[in-house]
Each structure stands twice: as structure tokens, then as C-alpha cells.
């Protein structure tokens, strides 16, 4: 178990299969390929850490996750720099849209499910 903000997240949950759809884009734990939900065509390639981050933020929309939380989600058990988080969030935004992950200055990131 890891502490994330005020909650705890079981590391085993990060290993479970998931599939989310965000604005017509299907993101799955089974593949690096992001598919268009209407055509089934490939839209992008995304890494496992990025998929884990999307999954947790999406399923906990509105909750702020610190950079350390994001590190623990994306790279459990590994030491990574804050720049890895910034790059991952930037790449995620380029795929799912800039308005979906909001930066809360000095606190972290949250998934905005209102837009």
C-alpha cells in the first residue's frame, strides 16, 4: 500500500487490467496503443507509466495528486526525478487534451472530468 494524498492505493491495483475512454480515445493496460473508439485506428503510443497515471487520475477525478504521488503511481518502487513527472504529464496532455489534467501550483495535478 502507498499513501497518496489522504488516501491509500494498493500497489496491486496498478497491476490490474484497466480500460478507460476519454473523449473517444481508448487507453488500456494491455497495450501501448491508444485507439480511436469510433474507427479503431491507432492514435498514439503511450508508455506504461503514463497509462498508470491516466488510469489513477481518471478514476479519482477531482483529487489532487502531488508529484511524489505521480512518481509512485507511474514508477512504483523506482527513483525518478520531478522532470519525469513533468514530461509524462505533458505527453499525456498532448494525447488526451490540455484541459483534462489541471496543474494546481505548489500542490500537484488533478483530472478534470467536467470538460
QUIHUMO-V496709 format. One record per backbone hydrogen bond with DSSP energy under -0.5 kcal/mol. NH is the residue of the N-H (numbers start at 1). CO is the residue of the C=O. If there is no record, write none. Layout:
nh,co
NH,CO
NH,CO
//
This chain:
nh,co
2,9
4,2
4,7
7,4
9,2
13,10
14,10
14,11
15,11
15,12
16,12
20,27
22,25
25,22
26,24
26,35
27,20
27,25
29,18
31,28
34,44
35,26
35,33
36,41
37,24
40,36
43,34
44,34
46,32
51,47
52,48
53,49
54,50
55,51
56,52
57,53
58,54
59,55
60,56
60,57
61,58
62,111
63,60
65,109
70,66
71,67
72,68
73,69
74,70
75,71
78,75
80,78
84,81
85,81
86,82
87,83
88,84
89,85
90,86
91,87
92,88
93,89
94,90
95,91
95,92
96,92
97,93
100,97
101,97
102,100
102,110
104,102
104,108
105,103
107,104
108,104
109,65
110,102
112,100
112,110
113,111
//
